[in-house]
């Protein structure tokens, strides 16, 4: 649940930053900014596959990091389970 809240909070921060890139209309209606938002969302949309490809390329490296840590623990560091009567 905490991961979900973290991602939601970060998404809200990024949304605020992205919407701050669009100038506020002065003397006109909000419809004047639609073209700016369309370009911004298109840029974000086109960058998503690039990020996905980068993450897929990183999978072997991340798996190596995970398995090296799990396999290199010495037996002394593992906790001994003592049954409680």
Buried (B, 14 or more C-beta within 10 A) or exposed (E): EEEEEEEEEEEEEEEEEBEEEBEEEEEEEEEEBEEBBEEBEEEEEEEEEEEEEEEEEEEEEEEEEEEEEEEEEEEEEEEEEEEEE
